[in-house]
């Protein structure tokens, strides 16, 4: 969808902003451009809508050289979100959102209907917020309006220049999550500029790590964190890249252990005898359909005597995560609940438990798989969990 072919930008004073950039962004892909201030990432993005003109090379959008397209027409077909949003203070939220459709000659009713649809999509009820003005909204709400406005004319390409940088960390994380959910629905081709490696890792399908005017590495977040291409990249992403890798390595069924299981309607004495024979201190409690109902301690079963069922003694399972969640989520649950493991579910169906040893093994497999260019289940090594 977007292709850079040996693109360079040299200013009249001789400053080289970008030098020989060649990379491609696939349709529906979100690529983050990350690097320190002054490295050329914003220049790269602004050349796509010709707010800055390249001095060499060419940029193609959907197969067409943008140098041959009228700049105004080009910009009206590309969504643009900036850090400070840039809403018109004298116009209502609904009219702000309808700006580009109106410029494209849409009928007013159609433009406003599209604006209302987009406001609803970003979580702002148009009946509540449509008639308000930017000054009446919080920073996070204004940022959502900026995203809605950029999407109003349904552009295939979206440019985002540090779109979440002007809000506090809690709001930033919520906006990031909301945008990722939105992107899963609308599937725009996105270039997102950031100086924050954690945001780049969290948001990007792929990451372009910038040095001075050049891309040092262009790869998936997992590959960048697991196998930095140069010492510069390794230094930029930080010595804690192993921890960052937890956020892009997902939990797979093969990562799980199978603990003792007791059924909800099973007599307590029967379950107690099985756990005693297996020298187990606890069991996961499941219903007849395999749904998770909690856990039970062997000691509680033993004290129950000859009456009662497992369900009478089951306790709520606090630490659980869905399969496919990042390892970071599982690690956070372990810490939050002081748990030695977390249950992993597919919907409500119990799949197994993830222990600290298995979490470590999953991370090692992921890193080694990228380094060797193989699938995770093809990586072999001595496991701490098997020791």
Backbone torsions as a table, in degrees:
resi	resn	phi	psi	omega
1	UNK	NA	-45.8	175.7
2	UNK	-121.2	127.8	179.7
3	UNK	-131.7	128.9	173.0
4	UNK	-102.5	128.6	179.2
5	UNK	-122.7	99.8	177.7
6	UNK	49.6	48.8	-176.4
7	UNK	-83.4	133.6	176.5
8	UNK	-134.9	155.5	175.1
9	UNK	-138.5	114.9	177.3
10	UNK	-120.3	125.3	-179.6
11	UNK	-82.0	161.6	-176.6
12	UNK	-55.2	-28.0	-179.8
13	UNK	-82.3	4.8	178.3
14	UNK	94.1	-3.4	179.6
15	UNK	-70.7	126.9	177.0
16	UNK	-94.2	112.0	-179.3
17	UNK	-82.4	-46.5	174.5
18	UNK	-138.0	150.4	-172.1
19	UNK	-139.0	110.0	172.3
20	UNK	63.2	43.8	-179.5
21	UNK	-75.9	128.5	175.0
22	UNK	-138.3	110.9	175.7
23	UNK	-161.5	168.0	-177.0
24	UNK	-135.4	140.0	176.0
25	UNK	-111.3	120.3	-177.4
26	UNK	-73.6	158.9	178.4
27	UNK	-61.1	130.8	179.4
28	UNK	80.2	5.7	-177.3
29	UNK	-95.8	144.4	174.5
30	UNK	-107.2	114.5	179.8
31	UNK	-112.4	128.3	177.3
32	UNK	-98.6	135.5	174.3
33	UNK	-103.8	116.3	-173.3
34	UNK	-128.7	142.7	178.8
35	UNK	169.6	173.9	-179.2
36	UNK	-70.8	166.9	178.3
37	UNK	-58.7	138.6	176.5
38	UNK	82.1	11.3	-176.6
39	UNK	-88.6	-10.0	176.3
40	UNK	107.9	2.1	-176.3
41	UNK	-68.4	-42.1	178.6
42	UNK	-68.6	-37.7	175.2
43	UNK	-58.3	-43.8	177.9
44	UNK	-56.1	-49.7	-177.6
45	UNK	-64.5	-42.0	-175.3
46	UNK	-72.6	-17.0	174.5
47	UNK	-73.7	-21.6	-179.4
48	UNK	-67.2	-37.0	177.2
49	UNK	-104.7	15.2	173.4
50	UNK	61.8	26.6	166.7
51	UNK	-70.0	-25.2	169.3
52	UNK	-127.1	133.6	-179.4
53	UNK	-94.7	132.6	176.4
54	UNK	-69.6	155.3	176.8
55	UNK	-100.2	-10.8	176.5
56	UNK	-155.2	161.0	179.8
57	UNK	75.8	-171.3	178.0
58	UNK	-147.3	156.6	179.0
59	UNK	-121.4	129.7	178.2
60	UNK	-114.5	136.0	173.7
61	UNK	-120.9	120.1	-176.5
62	UNK	54.8	39.4	175.8
63	UNK	82.5	-2.8	-177.6
64	UNK	-110.1	131.9	176.9
65	UNK	-65.4	119.4	-174.7
66	UNK	-69.1	-16.2	177.9
67	UNK	-65.2	-20.5	-178.7
68	UNK	-93.4	0.8	-177.3
69	UNK	-105.8	137.5	175.9
70	UNK	-55.9	126.9	-174.8
71	UNK	-56.8	-39.6	-178.8
72	UNK	-66.0	-44.8	178.1
73	UNK	-63.3	-39.8	178.5
74	UNK	-59.9	-47.3	-175.8
75	UNK	-67.5	-31.6	179.2
76	UNK	-71.9	-14.1	177.7
77	UNK	-102.8	8.3	179.5
78	UNK	-128.6	124.3	176.8
79	UNK	-72.6	145.9	-175.2
80	UNK	-140.8	120.0	179.9
81	UNK	-122.0	127.3	-179.5
82	UNK	-116.9	167.7	-174.2
83	UNK	-61.3	-42.9	-176.3
84	UNK	-91.9	10.9	173.5
85	UNK	70.2	-55.0	177.4
86	UNK	74.0	36.1	176.6
87	UNK	-74.0	151.7	176.9
88	UNK	-78.1	117.8	-172.8
89	UNK	-66.3	-23.4	-175.8
90	UNK	-93.3	2.1	-178.4
91	UNK	-113.8	147.6	179.4
92	UNK	-67.2	165.6	179.3
93	UNK	-60.9	-40.3	179.5
94	UNK	-63.6	-44.3	-179.4
95	UNK	-70.4	-35.9	175.1
96	UNK	-58.7	-44.5	-177.1
97	UNK	-67.7	-30.3	-178.4
98	UNK	-86.1	7.6	-172.9
99	UNK	-56.2	-54.8	-174.4
100	UNK	-68.2	-44.9	174.9
101	UNK	-55.4	-38.2	178.2
102	UNK	-64.2	-41.4	178.0
103	UNK	-65.0	-27.9	178.9
104	UNK	-83.2	0.4	175.6
105	UNK	89.3	15.4	177.4
106	UNK	-65.6	149.2	172.1
107	UNK	-61.4	146.4	-174.4
108	UNK	-57.5	-42.3	-178.2
109	UNK	-64.5	-40.4	-179.9
110	UNK	-67.0	-43.2	-179.4
111	UNK	-62.9	-42.6	-178.9
112	UNK	-71.3	-33.6	176.9
113	UNK	-66.0	-40.6	176.7
114	UNK	-65.1	-40.5	178.8
115	UNK	-62.1	-43.1	179.4
116	UNK	-63.5	-40.2	178.5
117	UNK	-61.1	-43.6	-178.6
118	UNK	-71.0	-38.6	176.8
119	UNK	-60.1	-42.1	177.5
120	UNK	-63.4	-38.2	-178.4
121	UNK	-64.8	-33.8	179.9
122	UNK	-92.6	10.8	173.1
123	UNK	88.0	21.5	177.0
124	UNK	-118.6	110.6	-179.5
125	UNK	-61.9	116.5	-177.9
126	UNK	-61.4	-27.0	177.7
127	UNK	-69.0	-29.6	-179.9
128	UNK	-88.8	-43.6	-171.0
129	UNK	-104.5	-17.1	-173.8
130	UNK	-59.1	-35.4	-177.0
131	UNK	-91.8	-1.0	179.3
132	UNK	-82.3	170.5	178.2
133	UNK	-111.5	158.8	-176.5
134	UNK	-51.4	-36.7	-178.7
135	UNK	-65.4	-16.5	-179.0
136	UNK	-92.5	3.0	-178.9
137	UNK	-111.3	155.4	174.1
138	UNK	-75.4	168.8	179.3
139	UNK	-59.8	-42.4	179.0
140	UNK	-65.0	-38.1	178.6
141	UNK	-67.9	-40.3	177.3
142	UNK	-62.8	-36.8	179.0
143	UNK	-65.0	-38.2	176.6
144	UNK	-63.6	-39.4	177.7
145	UNK	-62.7	-38.7	177.9
146	UNK	-60.4	-40.9	177.3
147	UNK	-66.0	-44.5	179.3
148	UNK	-60.5	-43.1	180.0
149	UNK	-62.4	-40.3	-179.8
150	UNK	-65.3	-27.6	-177.8
151	UNK	-93.9	-5.1	-168.0
152	UNK	-60.9	-37.8	-179.1
153	UNK	-91.1	11.8	178.9
154	UNK	56.2	53.1	-178.8
155	UNK	-73.4	146.6	177.4
156	UNK	-72.9	-24.5	-176.1
157	UNK	-119.5	139.0	179.3
158	UNK	-128.7	125.8	176.5
159	UNK	-106.9	131.0	-176.2
160	UNK	-131.4	116.2	-176.4
161	UNK	-104.7	98.2	-177.0
162	UNK	44.2	56.8	-170.9
163	UNK	-68.0	-19.6	-176.8
164	UNK	-114.9	15.9	-173.5
165	UNK	-80.2	-15.6	-173.6
166	UNK	-97.7	12.0	-178.6
167	UNK	-122.6	165.6	-177.3
168	UNK	-71.6	162.3	-173.6
169	UNK	-56.5	-37.5	-178.6
170	UNK	-67.0	-47.0	178.8
171	UNK	-65.6	-37.6	-179.3
172	UNK	-59.9	-46.1	-179.5
173	UNK	-64.0	-39.1	179.4
174	UNK	-65.8	-42.2	178.5
175	UNK	-65.1	-38.7	177.2
176	UNK	-60.6	-46.7	179.0
177	UNK	-61.4	-43.0	-179.5
178	UNK	-64.3	-40.1	-179.8
179	UNK	-68.5	-39.3	178.0
180	UNK	-62.6	-39.4	176.0
181	UNK	-64.4	-40.7	178.2
182	UNK	-64.6	-43.3	-179.7
183	UNK	-62.9	-33.5	177.4
184	UNK	-63.7	-24.5	179.1
185	UNK	-89.7	-47.6	-171.9
186	UNK	-90.8	-23.8	176.9
187	UNK	47.9	60.5	173.2
188	UNK	-84.2	159.3	171.6
189	UNK	-87.4	117.2	-167.5
190	UNK	-123.3	133.5	164.8
191	UNK	-109.6	121.3	-177.7
192	UNK	-122.0	120.1	179.9
193	UNK	-92.1	133.4	176.8
194	UNK	-152.8	155.6	172.3
195	UNK	-103.7	-0.6	-173.9
196	UNK	-100.7	111.9	-177.4
197	UNK	-63.1	-33.7	179.3
198	UNK	-66.9	-38.5	175.6
199	UNK	-66.4	-40.7	179.0
200	UNK	-60.1	-44.0	-179.8
201	UNK	-66.5	-42.0	-176.5
202	UNK	-68.3	-38.4	-170.7
203	UNK	-93.2	-33.4	-165.6
204	UNK	-85.0	140.4	164.5
205	UNK	-71.6	-37.2	171.4
206	UNK	-139.1	159.0	-177.5
207	UNK	-123.7	135.1	169.3
208	UNK	-106.1	111.1	179.6
209	UNK	-92.4	118.3	-175.8
210	UNK	-92.3	138.4	163.0
211	UNK	-94.7	-135.5	178.5
212	UNK	-94.3	94.8	177.1
213	UNK	78.2	2.5	-178.4
214	UNK	-135.2	155.9	175.2
215	UNK	-91.1	120.0	-178.7
216	UNK	-83.1	-31.8	177.9
217	UNK	-156.1	137.5	179.2
218	UNK	-132.3	104.2	-173.1
219	UNK	-162.0	-177.6	176.9
220	UNK	-69.2	156.1	177.0
221	UNK	-55.1	-42.0	-178.8
222	UNK	-62.7	-41.1	-179.3
223	UNK	-69.0	-40.2	179.2
224	UNK	-62.8	-43.4	-179.5
225	UNK	-73.6	-34.9	-176.4
226	UNK	-84.2	-29.6	-176.9
227	UNK	-144.4	74.1	178.0
228	UNK	-55.9	134.9	-173.2
229	UNK	-74.4	-27.8	-177.0
230	UNK	-140.4	161.8	174.5
231	UNK	-57.6	-33.9	178.6
232	UNK	-61.5	-46.3	-179.7
233	UNK	-62.1	-43.7	179.2
234	UNK	-59.1	-42.1	179.3
235	UNK	-68.7	-39.6	-177.2
236	UNK	-66.8	-43.2	-177.2
237	UNK	-77.9	-16.3	170.5
238	UNK	98.1	157.2	-179.5
239	UNK	-68.5	-17.6	179.7
240	UNK	-92.3	25.2	-177.1
241	UNK	-61.4	-25.1	176.1
242	UNK	-62.8	-40.7	176.7
243	UNK	-68.0	-39.9	177.8
244	UNK	-62.5	-33.2	-178.6
245	UNK	-62.9	-26.9	178.0
246	UNK	-57.7	-31.1	-176.2
247	UNK	-77.8	-12.6	-178.9
248	UNK	-119.7	7.8	176.1
249	UNK	-108.9	119.5	-173.7
250	UNK	-92.2	158.0	177.7
251	UNK	-80.1	127.3	177.8
252	UNK	-116.5	154.6	-178.7
253	UNK	-54.6	-33.1	-179.3
254	UNK	-68.9	-12.4	179.9
255	UNK	-82.3	-5.9	-166.1
256	UNK	-98.6	153.2	170.5
257	UNK	-102.0	155.6	178.8
258	UNK	-108.3	106.7	-177.8
259	UNK	-82.8	174.1	172.4
260	UNK	-60.6	144.2	-177.5
261	UNK	-125.1	138.7	172.8
262	UNK	-124.8	144.0	-178.7
263	UNK	-89.7	149.2	-173.6
264	UNK	-56.7	-41.4	-176.1
265	UNK	-97.1	10.3	-179.0
266	UNK	-72.9	136.2	176.5
267	UNK	-58.7	136.9	-177.7
268	UNK	-56.5	-42.1	-179.7
269	UNK	-61.5	-37.7	-180.0
270	UNK	-65.2	-45.3	179.4
271	UNK	-64.5	-40.2	179.3
272	UNK	-60.9	-41.8	-179.7
273	UNK	-64.3	-41.9	-179.9
274	UNK	-64.8	-44.2	-179.3
275	UNK	-65.9	-37.4	178.6
276	UNK	-64.2	-41.1	179.9
277	UNK	-66.1	-33.4	179.9
278	UNK	-89.6	0.9	-177.3
279	UNK	55.0	39.8	-179.4
280	UNK	-100.8	141.7	-177.9
281	UNK	-94.0	-12.5	-177.8
282	UNK	-159.3	168.4	177.0
283	UNK	-147.0	149.3	171.8
284	UNK	-78.3	137.5	-178.7
285	UNK	-102.5	122.8	-178.5
286	UNK	-121.2	152.6	171.5
287	UNK	-82.4	179.2	-177.9
288	UNK	-63.0	-27.0	-178.7
289	UNK	-92.6	7.4	179.4
290	UNK	85.5	6.0	177.9
291	UNK	-74.4	145.8	179.9
292	UNK	-76.9	131.7	176.7
293	UNK	-120.0	-6.4	177.8
294	UNK	138.4	-149.4	179.0
295	UNK	-144.7	164.4	-179.1
296	UNK	-141.3	141.5	178.6
297	UNK	-86.4	141.5	177.9
298	UNK	-60.5	-35.7	-179.5
299	UNK	-63.9	-39.7	178.9
300	UNK	-65.7	-38.1	178.0
301	UNK	-65.5	-40.7	-178.6
302	UNK	-66.4	-34.1	-178.6
303	UNK	-80.2	-11.0	-175.8
304	UNK	-73.3	-16.7	-179.0
305	UNK	75.6	-145.4	-173.7
306	UNK	-96.0	1.6	-177.1
307	UNK	-119.0	161.2	175.8
308	UNK	93.1	164.4	178.9
309	UNK	-115.9	170.3	176.2
310	UNK	-58.7	-39.5	-178.9
311	UNK	-59.7	-29.4	179.4
312	UNK	-68.1	-24.4	-173.8
313	UNK	-110.1	-4.6	-176.3
314	UNK	-64.7	143.2	177.3
315	UNK	-113.0	153.4	-177.9
316	UNK	-62.9	139.2	176.2
317	UNK	-90.9	109.2	-177.3
318	UNK	-84.8	-36.8	-173.5
319	UNK	-98.3	102.7	176.9
320	UNK	-150.6	156.1	179.3
321	UNK	-143.5	156.4	175.3
322	UNK	-79.5	148.7	174.2
323	UNK	-61.3	142.4	-176.1
324	UNK	91.1	-9.3	176.2
325	UNK	-70.4	156.4	177.0
326	UNK	-65.6	150.3	175.1
327	UNK	-58.1	-31.0	179.2
328	UNK	-59.9	-38.5	178.9
329	UNK	-62.7	-44.5	179.9
330	UNK	-64.5	-42.2	179.9
331	UNK	-62.7	-40.6	178.8
332	UNK	-63.4	-40.4	178.7
333	UNK	-64.2	-40.4	177.5
334	UNK	-59.6	-45.2	-178.6
335	UNK	-68.9	-43.1	-176.3
336	UNK	-62.9	-38.1	-175.6
337	UNK	-105.2	10.5	-179.0
338	UNK	49.1	45.3	-174.7
339	UNK	-102.4	147.4	176.7
340	UNK	-86.4	-3.3	178.5
341	UNK	-167.1	165.9	173.7
342	UNK	-127.3	144.0	174.3
343	UNK	-77.4	144.9	179.2
344	UNK	-118.2	128.2	-173.7
345	UNK	-120.0	150.1	167.2
346	UNK	-111.9	95.2	-168.4
347	UNK	72.7	-113.6	174.2
348	UNK	-108.2	-4.6	-176.8
349	UNK	-79.8	130.1	-178.2
350	UNK	-76.7	130.4	178.9
351	UNK	-107.5	-30.5	-176.4
352	UNK	157.2	-169.9	178.9
353	UNK	-123.5	148.5	175.4
354	UNK	-106.3	120.9	179.3
355	UNK	-100.2	165.2	175.9
356	UNK	-56.0	-39.7	179.9
357	UNK	-65.2	-41.4	179.2
358	UNK	-70.4	-33.3	175.5
359	UNK	-62.1	-45.7	178.7
360	UNK	-61.7	-41.5	179.6
361	UNK	-63.9	-42.1	179.0
362	UNK	-61.8	-39.6	178.3
363	UNK	-65.5	-44.1	178.7
364	UNK	-62.7	-41.8	179.0
365	UNK	-62.3	-41.3	-179.0
366	UNK	-63.2	-46.1	180.0
367	UNK	-64.1	-46.8	-178.8
368	UNK	-66.1	-35.0	179.4
369	UNK	-62.7	-43.1	177.6
370	UNK	-65.3	-42.0	-178.6
371	UNK	-64.4	-35.8	-177.3
372	UNK	-93.5	-9.4	-179.0
373	UNK	69.0	36.3	-179.2
374	UNK	-129.0	172.4	176.6
375	UNK	-73.6	157.0	-178.0
376	UNK	-59.2	-38.1	-176.5
377	UNK	-75.0	-4.6	177.1
378	UNK	-93.4	-8.1	-178.8
379	UNK	-81.2	133.0	179.9
380	UNK	-121.4	135.0	174.0
381	UNK	-163.6	165.7	177.2
382	UNK	-71.3	125.3	-175.2
383	UNK	-94.0	135.2	174.0
384	UNK	-61.4	-34.8	-177.5
385	UNK	-67.0	-22.9	-178.9
386	UNK	-94.1	-3.5	-175.3
387	UNK	-71.9	NA	NA
